[in-house]
């Protein structure tokens, strides 16, 4: 057996061909043709600078191989090759990979993200459609409506955008995203790359059984795409790529208990989750719990409609950090306040946890889960990694 090596690859089924990774690579190891984006094994120095900026996670793929895949082989990929050769070799030898070659075992552990493993979709989730529309061949949607969700006096402008796709198929699932391509070119004269937005409507549409969907978009002061989307008028045409996302999906199992933690527009997929449960017969399904953080009630998207969802369908816990004459409360504070209920959820084999919102919330949420787990004599990192391997723990922050 040749000495094995770890090779960095890109998943062609998930990649949206935005070329962000290529622009971030300082050694010129990433390139593309008209079909795929690939990594040159001889140039890649494993600096990891390309991992975090990738909007879909397609860049975070690794394989342990005897012989690295060439650029020509990668350009021909329609899907990633499976990691199985070394397991088969060990099986044929009647031993384990660790016993056969400790070096291979170590490389395989690195390639699969260590003990925690990569994000995995729930076992019962429907199979998603990915990359149906691309930068070269986008779909064209028509704006059906643009509604402000936050109060006029609020410190943020969040919009509910409804897009109609007419006769173009747009099969989507709760938890997926689409890309919006703003018009015009950037400072370098290049067409703007798509900005991803999570769906806030369920799989059967914002209006049931109509070929439309909704987005929850916050206007950013200097955001090219967010300002474009927030200023859209009814009847405007929009170029769309996607759908994207193969892991942050809702389980179809009605016994699944959902704990959803979000801030701001991170509420979008959870609105979709909740609407799907309601349309699919929520009275027969396990409960859902939402922990939602915002500055004030006025700046919280969907605050009014959320309060009308029955408690037996959705238990709601709001954390406001800027209400006059009240102490600041963040999502991690609400998790601790509901420690007993949260402890039951993280120890339930039918429970699924979803975290969505600003990246700054991650540390506080992790610390809260650590405290809650320790109070029951358990280690949160071990619980979380086991849930992730089972497709029951999902985090999507930006």
N, C-alpha and C positions, 0 to 999 in steps of 0.2 A: 504493500500500500504506500502511495506517495505521501509525503508530509502534508497533512491537511491545512487549509488556510480558511480564514473567515473573509467572505466577500460581501461588499455592500451592493445591494441591488435596489431597484425602484419598482414598485408594484404597478404594472401598466393598466390594471383594471380600476385602480383608484385615482391614479395621477390625473390631474386636470390640465396638464401641459401649460402651467403658468410660468415655468422656468425660473421661479424664485430661487430654487436650490442652485441652479446654474450660476445665477448672478452672485450668490453668496459664497461659492466655492473659490478659495484663494489660490488653488493649485491647478485649476483648469481640468479637474477630473470628471466634470459632468458636462455632457453634450446631448444634443437632440437632433433627430431628423424629422420628417413629416409625420411620424407615427409615435415613436417612443422617446423617453428621456432615459439616459443610461449613465453608468458610472465606470470609468476606466480604472480597472484594478491596479494597473501599474503606476497610476498617478495618485490615487486616493491615499491620504495619510491619516484617515480616521479622526480628523480634527473635530467632527460632529457639528461644525458651524452651519451645516445645511439642515439639520434636524428640526430645530425649533421653528424656523420661519415657514416650513411646509404647512399649507392650510388643511391638508387632508391626511397627513401621516403616511402617505405612500412612500416617502423617502426613508422611513425607518424600517427597512427590511434587510435581513442578513441571511446568508447561507454558508454552511461549512462544506467545502468542496475539495476534492483531490486536485482538480484542474479548474482554474477560474474560467467563468464564462467570458468569451470574447465579446468585443463590442458588436460584431456582426450577429452573434447569437442573441445578445440582449435586444438589438434592434428588431429581431424577429419574434420576440416574446409576445404572445397574446395574453398570457398569464404567467405568474411566477412558478418556477419549478419547485416541486415539493422537497422538503428536507427528509430523506428517508434512506439514502444509500448506506449510511454508517449503522443505522439501527438494523437494517437487513443483514449487513455483514456480521454484526454481533450475534444476531439471532441464528444465522447459519453456523456460527462457531459454537453455539450453545452457551453463550456467556453474555454479560452486560457490556454496554459501551464503555463504562468506567473501567471494567477489568480488561477489556480489549485494548484500550488506549486512553489513558487519563487525559492526554492532550486534546483528543477529539471531544471528550466529555466536557472539558473546560470551554472549548470553543463553542460547542453547541449551547451551553448555558449562557454564554455571552450573546450568541446569535438570537436567542429567544428571550432576551431581556432579563436573564437571571431567574430567581425564584418566582418573581411576580408574573412574568410572562407578558405578552402583548395583549392589547385589548381584544376582546372576543365578543361577538354578538350573542345575545341570549339564544339558547338552543331552540326555543319555540318561536323565535321571531321569523317573520316572513322574509323570503330572500329578496334583497333589494336590487333594483336596477341602478346601474352606475354608468356615468359617462355616455349617456344616450346622445347628448348634445355637447359639442366641443367649441373651442375658440374658432376653428375653421368652419364649423357648421353649427351655429347656434340656433336655438328655437326663437321664434318671435311671439311674444305675449302682448296682450292688450290690457291696459290698466282699467279695471272695473271700478276701483274706488281707492281713495287715499284719505284716511281719517286720523285725526290727532287723538292719541290715547291719554296723554297727560294734560293736566289743567293748563290753561293759558298762562297762569302766573307761575307755573313750575319752572325749576331751573334746568329742565331738559325737555327737548321736543322729540317725542317718540311717536312713530306713525304706524298705522295698520294699513298695509298695502295689499290689495287683492289683484291678482293677475289671472287673466283668462287665456287659455292656450288653444281655443277653438278646436279645429280638427287634428291638431298635432298631439300625439300621445305624450303624456307626462306622468308616468307611473311613479309615485313617490310613497314613502313610508314616514311615519312619525319619527323624528330624530334625524332625518336627512336634511341636506342643504341644497340650495341651487346657487349658481353664480350669476351676478348681474354685470354686464359689460357697459360701463359708462361711455358716452360718445366722446369723440375727440382724441387727442394725442397728448402724451406727457412732454416734459421739458426736452426730452431727447428725440421727439418726433415719432415715438412708438405708440401704437394703439394701447390704450389702458388695459391692464389685465383685469379679469373679473374679480369682484369682491363677493365672498361667500356670505349668505344669510340663511339662518335656520328656518325651516318651515314652522309656521304657527298654526297650521290647519291639519286635520287628519287626512288619512289616505283617500277618503272618498270626496275630498274637496272642502273648501270653505262653505260652499253650499252643497249639501249632499247630492252626490251623483252628477255633479257638474264638473267639467274639466278645468277647474280653477284651483288656486291655492293662495295662501296669505303669508306675508312676512311681517316681522316686527323690527322696525329700523329706527335707530336713534341718530339724529342729526349731529354730526361732529363738526366743530367750527371750521376745520380745514380739510374735511373729508370730501374728496372728489366724488366718490360714489354715493356716500350717504346723503349728501346735499342733492345730488341728481335724483336719487330715489324719493327723498322726502318732498321734492318739488314736483313730482310727476302729477299729471292731471288725467282725469278720466278720458279714455280714448287714446292716450299716448301709447306708442309701441316701444317695447323693451327687448333687447337681445339677452337671451338666457342660456347658460350652460348647465350641465348636470343631468340628473341628480348626482349628489355625492354623499358618501358616508355609508359604511358597511358594518359598523359596530354599535354606535350609539342609538340602538333600535329598541323599540318597545316589545316586550314579550307578548305573544298572543295568548299565553296561558292565563285564564281568568283567575287562577289561584295565586298569581304573582302579586306580592305586596310591593308597592313602589314608594320609595323615599326620594323625593325630588328637592334639590337644594339649588337655589339660583339667586342671582342679582340682576336687576335691570332687564335688558333684552334677552338675557339667558332664560327668561320665562317662556320664550317662544316654543321650544319643543314640548314643554310641559303643558302648555295650552293644548297642543295637538294631542298629547297623551290623554289628557282629561276628556277632551271632546270625543276621542275615539272610544274611550271606556263608556261614556254616557250613551253614545249612539249604539254601542255594541251590547248594551244590557248591563249597566253598572250595578244594578241591584243584585245581580248574581255573582259579581266579581269581588275579589279581595280589595281591601281598602288602599287608598293612596294618601300619602302625607306630603305636603308642600311646605318648605321653609323658604320664605321669600324675603330678600333684603333690598331696601331702597332708602333714599334719604328721608322722604316724607310720603304720606299716603298720596299726595297730589302728583308725585313723580314716579309712582309705581304703575306700570302698564297693567291694564285689565283689572284694576283694583275693584271697581264696581261689579263687573260680571263674576269675578272670582268669589266675592262674598255671597253670591246667590247659589253657588254650587253646594248642594247638601253636604253636611258634615259626614254622613255615612258613606258618601262617595269620596270626598276629599277633605282631610283634616288640614286646616290652614294655620300657619304660624308666621306672622309678619314681624320683621325686625327693621325698625326705623332709626337712622343714625343722626338725623338733623331736625327733630321735632322740638320746638321751643319748650323750655322748662321741663324737659324729660331727659333722662340719661341716654347716652348713645347705646344703641343695640345693633349688633351685627348677627349674621346668620349663625356664627359659631356660638354666640351667647344663647340664642334660642335652642340650639342643639343641647347645650348644657342644661338649660332650664327644663327641657323635656327628656332628661337623662334616662329615666326608667323606660319610657316608651321607645326611645332610640336604641337602648340596649337590647330590648326585645326584638327590634327590627334587625339589627346587625347579626343577631344570633339565630335568625329564622332562615332555614334553608330555602324558603320560598320568597325571600325578600331580595329586591333589586335596588341598588343605590345609583342615582344619577346626580352629577354636579355640573352646573353650567353657568357661566358668567365670567366676570372679570378675573384674570389670573391672580390678582392680589388676594382673592378670597381663599385660595387653595391652602395656604399655610394655616390660617385660622381654623378651617374645616378639619384639616388633618390633626391639628392639636386637640380639637374638641373630641373627635373620634378616639384619639389616643387616650384622653382622660376618661371617657365613658367606658371604653374597653377595659382599661386598667381597674376601674371601679368594680368590675365583675371578674377580676383576676385573669384577664386575657391580654394578649398582645395585639394591638390594632394592625400592625404591619402584616402579621401572619394572617389575620382574618381578611384584610383587604386583598392580599395577594391570592388567597384561596377563592375569594369571590370573583376576582378578575379572571382567574383561570376558568371559572365556571360561567363566565359571561354575565356576572351579576353586579359588577362594579364598573361604573363608567364616569369619566371626567372629561369635560370639553370646555376649556377656558381659553381666553384670548386677551 
